Amino acid sequence: MRPPRPNPGGPSIQPPRPNPGGPSIQPPRPGPGQGVRPPRPRPPHRPGYRPPHFRPIHGPVFHYPRGWRYRRWSIGLLLPSLFLSSTYYYDNYYNFGFGPPPHGYRWVRYGPDLLLVNIRTRRIADVIYGAFR
């Protein structure tokens, strides 16, 4: 058997050895709201697309502007600029199961319907009839 070699760097430091009889060290566990994966981003909405199992949602009561009542809008019509304001924009499109509108478009609520409108031209690109109960 050989004699131990001297350590020219000084005393040797060894990592602590696990204590088989003591408590084990566990990594921290995530608290409430932590460690939950965020929802996957959804692709932008495609006109004419309806998510599978689409159902109308309960939304706040819609109040038509003075002098207006329900009208069934269709694709290609021009929406009056009165409705292109934050009062009528609908940004909770994830509730319906689809992603954000394409760049330059906004979802506009008109009564029970949702209209996808080109903000620059005011032209309606898509309509979801009966989106709200």
N, C-alpha and C positions, 0 to 999 in steps of 0.2 A: 504494500500500500504506500502511496506517495504522500509526503507531507503537503499540507495545503500551501498554495502559493500566496505570497504576500500581495496585498492589494495596494498598488502604488498610489491610487487615487484617494485613499483615506478609508474610513469605515464604510462598509457596504450597507446600503439602505434597501430593505426588502419591503414589498407591499404587505399590508396587514393580511393575515390569514383569516379566512372565514371561520366564524365560531359555530361549529355544528350544533351546539346546544342552545344558542341564543336566537333572538328574533332575526328573521331574514330581512334584508333591505329590499323594498319594493319600489318600482318607479311610481311617481305620483299619478294618481288617477284623475282624469278630467272631471271637473265640477259640472254643475248643471249648466247646460248651454255650451259647454266646451266639448271638443272632440266630435261634434256632430258635423258631418260633411255638409257644405252648402249645396243647395240644389244646383243641378247642372244647368248651365245657360241653354236656353232654347234657341233654335234658329229663328231668324226673322219670319214674320207672317207672310205667307204666300196667298194672294187673292184666291178666293174660292175654297180655301182649306178650312175644314172644320175638324177639330180634334175628335178622336173617337169618344163615344159616350158623352157628347156635348149636352149640357143641361143649362137652362137659364139660371142665373143667380139672382138672389135678392139684393137689390141695390137701393140706395136712398131714393126717395120720391123725387121724380123729375118735375120741375116747374118750367113750363113753356114761357118764353118771353111774351110780353103783352102783345096781343094781336096774332099770336101764333097758336096753332093746334097741331095734332098729329098729321103727318104727311109721310107717305111711304116713298122714301128716296131710293133711287136706283143708281147703278154704276154709270158713270159718265156725266151725271148732272153736276152743276156747280152749286156748292153749298154757300149760302149767304155768309158774308164775312162776320156777321153778328155771332155766329157759332164757332168762330175760330178764336176762342179766348179760353183762358184757364178755367172759366166757369163750366165749360162743356167738355174740356179734354178729359179723357179717361186713361189713366196710367196704370191701372191694376189689371193689365191684360193677362198676367200670369194666372189670375182666377179662372180664365177661360181655357187655359192649357196651351197657349201659344206664346211665342216670343215677342220681342219688341217689333214695332213697325219698321219698315225700311227707312233709310235716311231721307229726311224731308217730308215724312208723312206723320200724321198723328191720328189716334183713335179719338173720335168725337161721339159723345152720347147724344142721341136725339130720341127722347121718349124711351120706348123699350128696345130701340135698335142701337147698334154700334156702327159707325161709319168710318172707314179708313179714307182719310182725306189728304191730298197733296196740299201742303200748307202754302206753297207759292202760287199754284194755279186755282186752288179751291175745288178742284175736280175730285169727285168721289171715285175711289179705286176699288173699294169692296164694301159690302154691307153684310152685317150679321143681323138678320131680322129676329126679333124676340129674344135678344140676349139677356134682357132683364124681365123679371116678373112684376 
